[in-house]
Amino acid sequence: MDTTSSPVTSPSPSPSPAPVTATGKSRSSRFWAAVGAVLFVPAVLAAVMLLLSSVRVSGCVTYGVECVHGLPGWLFVWSTGFGAVAFVVALAAPALQVRQAALAAQLLAECTALLVILSYYA
């Protein structure tokens, strides 16, 4: 019998590839959430300025004719509040998919608030 045996060598582990991180995407979703939140106030001001150029709103401001009582407050407040909560989630959530969904919800809520302003007075 042959008592010499070749040493059993296990294959050396190959170096694992660098872990794929989504830091670029996470920063991107956080960046765009911040941009959306910062640009919401100028967008509201631009919508109000646009409305002031209409005949109905300018007549209300100057002569008090055809005035409406105000925004449907509950819809504007809820959409603005939901946008603010979505903004916080987009900044603080640990998962990328959650941040992206929160960013989409934030932008949708902000657009809804702007459409409330434009559609109510136009």
C-alpha positions in Angstrom: 0.0 0.0 0.0 1.1 3.4 -0.7 1.3 5.4 2.5 2.4 8.6 0.8 -0.5 10.7 0.1 -0.6 14.0 -1.4 -1.5 16.8 1.0 -5.1 17.9 0.4 -5.0 21.5 -0.2 -8.2 23.5 -0.1 -8.5 26.1 -2.8 -7.5 29.5 -1.5 -10.4 31.7 -1.1 -10.6 34.3 -3.8 -10.7 37.8 -2.6 -14.3 38.9 -2.4 -15.3 41.8 -4.5 -15.8 45.1 -2.9 -19.3 45.4 -1.4 -21.6 47.4 -3.6 -22.8 50.4 -1.8 -25.5 52.8 -2.9 -24.0 55.9 -1.3 -24.2 57.7 -4.6 -27.9 56.9 -5.0 -28.7 57.6 -1.3 -27.0 60.9 -1.5 -28.9 61.6 -4.8 -32.3 60.8 -3.3 -31.5 62.9 -0.2 -30.2 65.7 -2.4 -33.3 65.8 -4.5 -35.6 65.6 -1.4 -33.8 68.7 -0.1 -34.0 70.5 -3.4 -37.8 69.7 -3.6 -38.4 71.0 -0.1 -36.3 74.2 -0.7 -38.0 75.0 -4.0 -41.5 74.4 -2.7 -41.7 77.9 -1.1 -40.6 79.8 -4.2 -43.0 77.6 -6.3 -45.9 78.7 -4.0 -44.9 82.3 -4.3 -44.6 82.0 -8.1 -48.1 80.4 -8.2 -49.5 83.3 -6.2 -47.8 85.8 -8.5 -49.2 84.0 -11.5 -52.7 84.1 -10.0 -52.4 87.8 -9.2 -52.1 88.4 -12.9 -55.5 86.9 -13.6 -58.6 89.1 -13.9 -60.5 87.4 -11.2 -57.9 87.5 -8.5 -56.7 91.0 -9.4 -60.3 92.2 -9.4 -60.8 90.7 -5.9 -57.6 92.3 -4.6 -58.3 95.8 -6.0 -62.1 96.1 -6.1 -63.4 93.3 -3.9 -65.4 91.7 -6.7 -65.8 88.0 -7.2 -63.7 87.1 -4.2 -63.7 83.5 -2.9 -63.3 82.8 0.8 -59.9 81.1 0.6 -58.2 77.8 -0.1 -59.8 74.6 0.9 -57.6 74.6 3.9 -57.8 70.9 4.8 -56.5 69.8 1.4 -53.6 72.3 1.3 -52.6 71.6 4.9 -52.8 67.8 4.5 -50.8 67.7 1.3 -48.2 70.1 2.7 -47.9 68.2 5.9 -47.7 64.9 4.1 -44.9 66.4 1.9 -43.0 67.5 5.1 -43.3 64.0 6.6 -42.2 62.4 3.4 -39.2 64.8 3.3 -38.1 63.7 6.8 -38.5 60.0 5.8 -36.5 60.7 2.6 -33.7 62.1 4.7 -33.7 59.6 7.5 -34.7 56.2 6.2 -31.9 53.7 6.1 -33.2 51.7 3.0 -32.7 53.1 -0.5 -36.1 51.9 -1.7 -37.8 53.7 1.2 -36.0 56.9 0.5 -36.9 56.8 -3.2 -40.6 56.1 -2.4 -40.6 58.9 0.1 -39.1 61.3 -2.4 -41.8 60.4 -4.9 -44.5 60.9 -2.3 -42.9 64.2 -1.3 -42.9 65.5 -4.8 -46.5 64.3 -5.4 -47.7 66.0 -2.2 -46.0 69.2 -3.1 -47.5 69.2 -6.6 -50.9 68.5 -5.1 -50.5 71.5 -2.8 -49.5 73.7 -5.8 -52.4 72.4 -7.9 -54.8 73.3 -5.0 -53.6 76.9 -5.1 -53.8 77.1 -8.9 -57.1 75.3 -9.4 -59.0 77.0 -6.6 -58.3 80.6 -7.7 -58.0 80.1 -11.5 
